[in-house]
Amino acid sequence: MKQLVIQAFGDAEQLVLTESTSPALAANEMRVKMHYAGVNPVDAKTRAGLGWGAEAIKDSLPWSPGLEVMGTVLEVGSEVNIHHVGDRVFGLLAGAGYSEQLVVAANTLLRVPKAVSDEMAAGLSLAGITAWQGLTEHGLLKAGERVLISAAAGGVGHLAVQLAKDLGATVVALASPVNHDFLHNLGADEVLDYRDEQQLAALAPVDLLLDLVGGASGQALLAQVKPEGRVVTVPTITAKEVIAAAESQGLSATGMLKHNDNQQLASLVTAVAERRLRVEVSQIYSLAEGADAHRQIETGHTRGKILLQG
Ligand SMILES: NC(=O)c1ccc[n+]([C@@H]2O[C@H](COP(=O)([O-])OP(=O)(O)OC[C@H]3O[C@@H](n4cnc5c(N)ncnc54)[C@H](OP(=O)(O)O)[C@@H]3O)[C@@H](O)[C@H]2O)c1
């Protein structure tokens, strides 16, 4: 089977398509034909040798990225009864999603409901769970509150906009003008260009800032938060500096690292099946085009999600 791997940290060219054998199954495992793997900024950061992801794998190269997939079950181990051959499954992985086939513990992945497309299931897991945990577990967002979401048109942001609306919040979304109609259509109440300082300064203060950009952007947006407001800064690499700046202004601030929770994922995919949540897939690449997909995610201007096709 084909798999995209890196032998060393570096630019997108480090991603090379290799041929490897799919391992034998343990009793609790299943073999899955990957149809689509989500491409996330963390894949590219880890490939480049940055952040917690690179720290975790630096002594075990070669490494294959890919933290979320959708596929079909090809074979199950002798003790597996929660999934069957032919089932459509999706969910979060520890890595190696950029592979034609995967061997995973059967309880890692969830069934895809009939009403959910392969593509939406593939793009939901990582961004969806991050958006949900950022808004609720860390942000403690309540109905009636105002939430400011930066990078609102991106993978996490476009799902956070919809989830925050569903929770009864007023959503203020930041994006380039080209994405404003997209965000209004997803339910955002106010949509602003993050480069327009005058418009930003005139914004009514918010209860919660979901900072999806971090660094200088995250720090600049602290001025829009109510004195008793809350800040969740999602990019881990700049979290310390944003939290320190927020706390120096008397705000309550936290970083986060998403954790896998299949109950939350089940609720999210039900929301997709019930048309309360939509996963925007803006582009699909072949496995052989993995480097192009990484160059796209590294532009920082991807709308919704991009996928690799297995
Ligand atoms: N801690 C965790 O557990 C966790 C989990 C998931 C993601 N993350 C991190 O969270 C961040 C967002 O992830 P993602 O998947 O949503 O990324 P993404 O899809 O690559 O985000 C792209 C979006 O960022 C927007 N953007 C770029 N610069 C901006 C700025 N200065 N102000 C406002 N928006 C800006 C772009 O908007 P326009 O095109 O409209 O300009 C684009 O729509 C990444 O840093 C990622 O690594 C962390």
The ligand as a Gaussian input file, in Angstrom:
#p B3LYP/6-31G(d) Opt

LIG

0 1
 N       -4.538000      23.212000      20.322000
 C       -5.200000      22.329000      19.590000
 O       -5.640000      21.279000      20.072000
 C       -5.456000      22.651000      18.133000
 C       -6.332000      21.855000      17.387000
 C       -6.611000      22.222000      16.071000
 C       -6.008000      23.348000      15.515000
 N       -5.112000      24.047000      16.251000
 C       -4.474000      25.266000      15.706000
 O       -5.497000      26.244000      15.522000
 C       -5.192000      27.070000      14.408000
 C       -6.366000      27.091000      13.443000
 O       -6.500000      25.800000      12.867000
 P       -7.331000      25.616000      11.527000
 O       -7.312000      24.185000      11.181000
 O       -8.648000      26.298000      11.642000
 O       -6.400000      26.461000      10.505000
 P       -6.688000      26.890000       9.017000
 O       -7.847000      26.131000       8.467000
 O       -5.400000      26.822000       8.282000
 O       -7.107000      28.424000       9.154000
 C       -7.173000      29.160000       7.976000
 C       -7.879000      30.459000       8.237000
 O       -7.047000      31.336000       8.997000
 C       -7.466000      32.653000       8.695000
 N       -6.462000      33.634000       9.077000
 C       -5.163000      33.678000       8.688000
 N       -4.565000      34.735000       9.271000
 C       -5.496000      35.375000      10.024000
 C       -5.482000      36.518000      10.872000
 N       -4.384000      37.246000      11.069000
 N       -6.629000      36.860000      11.493000
 C       -7.749000      36.146000      11.326000
 N       -7.839000      35.049000      10.537000
 C       -6.719000      34.677000       9.892000
 C       -7.726000      32.623000       7.213000
 O       -8.706000      33.578000       6.972000
 P       -8.876000      34.357000       5.593000
 O       -8.536000      33.347000       4.508000
 O      -10.302000      34.742000       5.649000
 O       -7.909000      35.503000       5.582000
 C       -8.212000      31.185000       6.947000
 O       -9.597000      31.093000       6.727000
 C       -3.893000      26.502000      13.815000
 O       -2.801000      27.207000      14.366000
 C       -3.873000      25.071000      14.325000
 O       -2.575000      24.503000      14.386000
 C       -4.825000      23.734000      17.545000

